[in-house]
């Protein structure tokens, strides 16, 4: 329970802080957001990727809005029963409220009850959170059919160019490949920002959220996975590597990392869902800069850095991404409306030595899924040719990401 006077002070100081925030680079996600819809809009994504800034960019489009950040340490102990007092404090500060902008609301148990109650009265909500399953589970129980989800990622290559005021080029992409897209790091360049971010995600979104004590294991496993981006892993392998009690513990840890948007896992494509579940998965990090700042080994493999960046670009548009493995391997196949529609191979530099291996994997995937064309995403090569009736395009990643 929190005193109303305390809530009034926090609301007022948060409003003052909000006014001082820079508007920032207009996010590509802005074009996808329609505030006229009657649904609650839920923005989820890793910490520090720019969710609060996006809220700030949306506010001028809304009438009668208010803002509140539930991560404020001054409201530690806030419970569902405090929402009525908070609502009164917000209306006293902002006047009549029609739309609520709530930051990191997942910190309050049963928050969805207040949202549902107010939506029944015609109020609208834009909510952010940094835990995917927590948001979806609570929204699913109370707001089925009444909310829309939008995931926010660190800056894309295009957004980084706008921030840095640079023109597209291989040189600019080199910077993006190494530094990733966290706005604060791009602005100040201090790698300690990304090291603290990793610690923050593990402490607040994993250890505290799930009541875990194994902080050393959690951090070591997270580092192991994000710095092995582009490689396969198995839960049994994690169990042995980290001396865990059971495979289920490994499965739980990986799901916590995914829920916090620290990493993503990609299954091997198979028409059998059961086989998809048991086959080794590939892992990708949320951001190249984050992986590089926390490990020296990641930056030594330029091919995997490129593959990670390509995956992130694909993942912004699709959750149905797989890797293909038959006699040969293809890095990514993408499913749309129940059908594989794209096959892509990532190769830092196509040479006479690796050409056959890389193209054989892509061609096998094209044959498997009856596709007429595929792409090899390279660092800075450009070419096009036909093999066995299949059109193969070699594209520089920096041009492909701007298409």
C-alpha positions as a printed Julia matrix, in Angstrom:
403×3 Matrix{Float64}:
   0.0     0.0     0.0
   1.25    3.47   -0.89
   0.04    6.86    0.32
  -1.82    8.98   -2.21
   0.45   11.94   -1.41
   3.48    9.85   -2.39
   1.79    8.87   -5.66
   1.01   12.54   -6.41
   4.66   13.49   -5.91
   5.87   10.65   -8.14
   3.33   11.47  -10.89
   4.41   15.11  -10.86
   8.15   14.4   -10.94
   7.73   11.78  -13.68
   5.81   14.32  -15.77
   8.62   16.85  -15.33
  11.2    14.2   -16.3
   9.16   13.25  -19.35
   9.14   16.85  -20.57
  12.96   16.9   -20.46
  13.33   13.75  -22.56
  14.63   14.18  -26.09
  12.1    13.23  -28.74
  14.72   10.95  -30.29
  14.83    9.26  -33.68
  11.39    8.5   -35.08
  11.05    4.72  -34.77
   9.98    2.64  -37.76
   7.33    1.1   -35.49
   5.5     4.45  -35.4
   4.03    3.78  -38.83
   2.47    0.54  -37.54
   0.64    2.17  -34.63
  -2.96    3.34  -34.97
  -4.11    5.06  -31.79
  -7.65    5.21  -33.15
  -8.27    1.5   -32.56
 -10.27    0.51  -29.45
  -7.64   -2.03  -28.35
  -4.99   -1.74  -25.65
  -1.62   -1.43  -27.39
   1.14   -3.47  -25.77
   4.76   -2.61  -26.63
   7.2    -5.28  -25.49
  10.95   -5.53  -25.87
  14.29   -5.76  -24.11
  15.22   -3.09  -21.56
  16.73    0.14  -22.91
  15.68   -0.49  -26.51
  13.65    2.74  -26.63
  10.14    1.82  -25.44
   9.79    4.94  -23.23
  11.01    7.15  -26.08
   8.44    5.59  -28.39
   5.74    6.4   -25.82
   7.01    9.98  -25.82
   6.71   10.07  -29.62
   3.14    8.76  -29.47
   1.86   11.18  -26.83
   1.4    14.23  -29.1
  -1.04   12.12  -31.15
  -3.24   11.47  -28.11
  -5.75   13.74  -26.37
  -6.19   13.73  -22.62
  -3.27   11.44  -21.86
  -1.28   10.68  -18.74
   1.98    8.82  -18.08
   3.28    6.61  -15.29
   6.4     4.45  -14.94
   6.01    1.48  -12.57
   9.76    0.94  -12.3
  10.12    4.01  -10.1
  11.81    2.9    -6.86
   9.68    5.33   -4.86
   6.6     3.16   -5.42
   8.17   -0.1    -4.27
   5.33   -2.17   -2.85
   2.66   -0.8    -5.24
  -0.24   -3.29   -5.41
  -3.38   -3.68   -7.48
  -5.38   -1.99   -4.7
  -3.37    1.22   -5.19
  -4.63    1.81   -8.74
  -7.64    3.82   -7.57
  -5.38    6.27   -5.68
  -3.01    6.4    -8.64
  -5.89    7.21  -10.97
  -6.96   10.07   -8.72
  -3.38   11.39   -8.59
  -3.1    11.2   -12.39
  -6.37   13.09  -12.91
  -5.34   15.78  -10.43
  -2.03   16.27  -12.3
  -3.17   15.85  -15.92
  -6.89   16.71  -15.8
  -9.48   14.44  -17.47
  -7.68   11.3   -18.65
  -8.74    9.37  -21.75
  -5.54    7.48  -22.53
  -3.01    5.94  -20.15
   0.64    5.49  -21.12
   1.99    2.95  -18.63
   5.68    1.93  -18.6
   6.86   -1.5   -17.32
   3.48   -2.39  -15.89
   4.35   -6.07  -15.49
   5.89   -5.2   -12.12
   2.42   -4.99  -10.55
   0.51   -8.2    -9.92
  -3.03   -8.27  -11.32
  -2.52   -4.98  -13.2
  -4.73   -6.3   -15.99
  -7.81   -6.01  -13.71
  -7.46   -2.21  -13.61
  -6.86   -2.02  -17.36
  -9.94   -4.13  -18.07
 -12.06   -2.07  -15.67
 -11.02    1.23  -17.25
 -11.38   -0.07  -20.82
 -14.95   -1.03  -19.96
 -15.42    2.68  -19.2
 -14.09    3.66  -22.62
 -10.52    4.51  -21.6
  -7.55    3.58  -23.8
  -4.1     2.22  -22.94
  -0.59    2.03  -24.33
   1.46   -0.31  -22.16
   5.13   -1.3   -22.24
   6.84   -4.28  -20.67
  10.08   -6.21  -20.88
   8.73   -9.72  -20.29
   6.99  -11.36  -23.22
   5.22  -14.3   -21.62
   4.16  -12.38  -18.52
   2.42   -9.75  -20.62
   0.81  -12.25  -22.98
  -0.38  -14.55  -20.18
  -2.03  -11.79  -18.17
  -3.5   -10.08  -21.21
  -4.75  -13.39  -22.53
  -6.79  -14.08  -19.4
  -8.42  -10.65  -19.04
  -8.17   -8.88  -22.38
  -8.66  -11.6   -24.99
  -9.35   -9.94  -28.32
  -8.99   -6.47  -26.8
  -5.26   -5.89  -27.15
  -2.68   -5.64  -29.93
   0.99   -6.58  -29.48
   3.96   -4.81  -31.01
   7.56   -5.83  -30.34
  10.27   -3.18  -30.23
  13.92   -4.0   -30.91
  17.13   -1.98  -30.6
  17.72    0.34  -33.58
  17.68   -1.11  -37.08
  20.45   -0.19  -39.52
  18.15    2.43  -41.06
  17.38    3.96  -37.65
  21.08    4.03  -36.78
  21.79    5.95  -39.99
  19.19    8.56  -39.01
  20.66    8.86  -35.49
  24.22    9.22  -36.78
  23.18   11.33  -39.78
  25.11    9.06  -42.08
  24.49    7.86  -45.6
  24.14    4.12  -46.37
  27.5     2.48  -47.06
  29.56   -0.58  -46.21
  31.55    1.62  -43.81
  28.41    2.69  -41.93
  27.24   -0.93  -41.82
  30.6    -1.98  -40.33
  29.85    0.37  -37.43
  26.38   -1.13  -37.01
  27.71   -4.67  -37.21
  30.09   -4.0   -34.32
  28.04   -1.67  -32.13
  24.5    -3.0   -32.6
  21.49   -0.79  -32.01
  20.99    0.13  -28.37
  20.3     3.9   -28.57
  22.21    4.91  -25.44
  25.33    3.02  -26.46
  25.21    4.43  -30.0
  24.99    7.9   -28.51
  27.75    7.65  -25.88
  29.88    4.68  -27.03
  30.76    3.44  -23.53
  30.68   -0.4   -23.48
  30.03   -0.29  -19.72
  26.46    0.72  -20.65
  25.95   -2.67  -22.31
  27.65   -4.6   -19.5
  25.38   -2.97  -16.93
  22.38   -3.62  -19.17
  23.11   -7.35  -19.21
  23.46   -7.36  -15.42
  20.2    -5.43  -15.11
  18.25   -7.84  -17.34
  19.57  -10.88  -15.49
  18.96   -9.39  -12.03
  15.54   -7.84  -12.56
  13.91   -9.81  -15.37
  15.27  -13.24  -14.53
  16.48  -13.64  -10.92
  13.96  -11.4    -9.16
  11.08  -12.13  -11.52
  11.41  -15.91  -11.15
  12.68  -16.01   -7.56
  16.02  -17.58   -8.51
  19.22  -17.63   -6.47
  21.61  -19.08   -9.05
  22.92  -15.7   -10.22
  26.31  -17.09  -11.27
  24.74  -19.9   -13.33
  22.22  -17.52  -14.91
  24.87  -15.03  -16.02
  27.31  -17.69  -17.24
  24.63  -19.46  -19.25
  23.31  -16.2   -20.72
  26.84  -15.19  -21.75
  27.52  -18.63  -23.18
  24.39  -18.51  -25.34
  24.55  -14.92  -26.6
  28.23  -15.23  -27.49
  27.58  -18.47  -29.38
  25.08  -16.75  -31.67
  24.57  -18.65  -34.9
  25.53  -21.99  -33.35
  23.33  -24.9   -32.37
  22.77  -26.04  -28.79
  20.8   -28.73  -27.01
  19.19  -28.61  -23.58
  21.0   -31.77  -22.61
  24.29  -30.12  -23.59
  23.48  -27.11  -21.38
  22.62  -29.47  -18.51
  26.07  -31.06  -18.73
  28.0   -27.84  -19.35
  26.51  -26.04  -16.36
  26.07  -29.08  -14.13
  22.32  -28.57  -13.79
  20.03  -30.93  -11.92
  17.85  -31.73  -14.92
  17.16  -30.91  -18.55
  14.01  -29.13  -17.39
  16.18  -26.61  -15.52
  18.02  -25.85  -18.77
  14.7   -25.47  -20.63
  13.44  -23.09  -17.92
  16.56  -20.89  -18.02
  16.42  -20.56  -21.81
  12.72  -19.65  -21.68
  13.5   -16.95  -19.08
  16.2   -15.51  -21.35
  13.78  -15.5   -24.29
  10.97  -13.91  -22.27
  13.35  -11.08  -21.31
  14.29  -10.62  -25.01
  17.93  -11.36  -24.25
  18.12  -14.0   -26.95
  16.06  -15.97  -29.47
  16.09  -19.65  -30.34
  15.47  -20.94  -33.86
  14.31  -24.52  -34.43
  15.42  -26.83  -37.21
  12.64  -27.01  -39.77
  10.63  -30.2   -39.74
   7.04  -30.93  -40.71
   6.8   -32.85  -37.44
   6.35  -30.51  -34.46
   7.6   -33.27  -32.17
  10.9   -33.46  -34.08
  11.18  -29.67  -34.07
  11.02  -29.74  -30.29
  13.75  -32.37  -29.81
  16.19  -31.3   -32.54
  19.08  -28.95  -31.63
  18.17  -25.27  -31.86
  20.2   -22.31  -33.02
  20.58  -19.29  -30.76
  20.82  -15.58  -31.61
  21.53  -12.57  -29.39
  19.26   -9.52  -29.14
  22.12   -7.25  -30.21
  25.63   -7.53  -31.63
  26.96   -4.72  -29.45
  25.62   -6.36  -26.28
  27.25   -9.69  -27.18
  30.53   -8.03  -28.12
  30.74   -5.81  -25.01
  30.31   -8.85  -22.77
  32.64  -11.3   -24.56
  35.85  -11.1   -26.55
  35.17  -14.33  -28.47
  32.05  -13.13  -30.32
  33.82  -10.33  -32.19
  36.44  -12.76  -33.53
  33.93  -14.49  -35.81
  32.77  -11.93  -38.36
  30.57  -14.48  -40.12
  28.51  -15.13  -36.99
  28.24  -11.4   -36.3
  26.76  -10.93  -39.76
  24.44  -13.92  -39.33
  23.17  -12.51  -36.02
  22.47   -9.12  -37.61
  20.63  -10.77  -40.51
  18.53  -12.84  -38.11
  17.5    -9.75  -36.12
  16.42   -8.01  -39.32
  14.3   -11.03  -40.28
  12.87  -11.44  -36.78
  11.44   -7.93  -36.75
   8.98   -9.02  -39.43
   8.45  -12.68  -38.64
   8.45  -15.12  -35.73
   8.3   -18.16  -38.02
  12.0   -18.53  -38.79
  13.84  -21.87  -39.01
  17.17  -23.24  -40.11
  17.2   -26.02  -42.67
  19.44  -29.06  -42.39
  19.41  -32.0   -44.77
  22.46  -33.23  -46.66
  23.52  -29.57  -46.55
  22.49  -26.6   -44.43
  20.71  -23.32  -45.1
  20.83  -20.62  -42.44
  17.26  -19.34  -42.64
  13.92  -20.38  -44.09
  10.94  -18.15  -43.34
   7.34  -19.31  -43.1
   4.43  -17.05  -44.03
   0.78  -18.14  -43.81
   1.76  -21.74  -43.19
   4.18  -21.99  -46.13
   7.96  -21.51  -46.48
   8.36  -18.48  -48.75
  12.02  -17.47  -48.34
  15.38  -19.18  -48.09
  18.51  -17.21  -47.2
  22.13  -18.14  -46.71
  24.51  -15.83  -44.84
  28.12  -15.77  -45.95
  30.54  -13.0   -44.98
  32.5   -13.46  -48.21
  31.74  -15.94  -50.95
  34.98  -17.43  -52.26
  35.91  -20.27  -54.6
  36.72  -22.33  -51.5
  33.33  -21.99  -49.78
  31.1   -21.31  -52.77
  29.98  -24.91  -53.33
  29.14  -25.52  -49.66
  27.18  -22.3   -49.25
  25.25  -22.58  -52.5
  24.52  -26.31  -52.13
  22.77  -25.63  -48.82
  20.68  -22.83  -50.32
  19.83  -24.84  -53.46
  18.78  -27.86  -51.4
  16.4   -25.66  -49.39
  15.0   -24.1   -52.59
  14.33  -27.58  -54.01
  12.83  -28.82  -50.74
  10.32  -25.97  -50.55
   9.8   -25.57  -54.31
  11.08  -21.99  -54.41
  12.32  -20.39  -57.61
  14.82  -17.99  -56.07
  16.97  -17.46  -52.99
  19.51  -15.01  -51.62
  22.98  -15.09  -50.15
  23.42  -12.16  -47.75
  27.07  -11.09  -47.74
  29.08   -8.34  -46.12
  29.68   -6.34  -49.3
  29.39   -8.61  -52.35
  26.84   -8.23  -55.11
  26.11  -10.72  -57.88
  23.37  -12.69  -59.56
  23.26  -15.98  -61.43
  21.11  -19.0   -62.24
  21.84  -22.58  -61.14
  19.58  -25.49  -62.07
  16.81  -23.08  -63.0
  17.03  -21.27  -59.65
  17.78  -17.56  -59.44
  20.47  -16.82  -56.83
  21.07  -13.23  -55.76
  24.12  -12.18  -53.74
  23.26   -9.07  -51.74
  25.34   -6.85  -49.43
  23.65   -6.89  -46.02
  23.64   -3.09  -45.81
  21.63   -2.8   -49.04
  19.35   -5.74  -48.21
  18.44   -4.18  -44.83
  17.29   -0.99  -46.54
  15.02   -2.66  -49.1
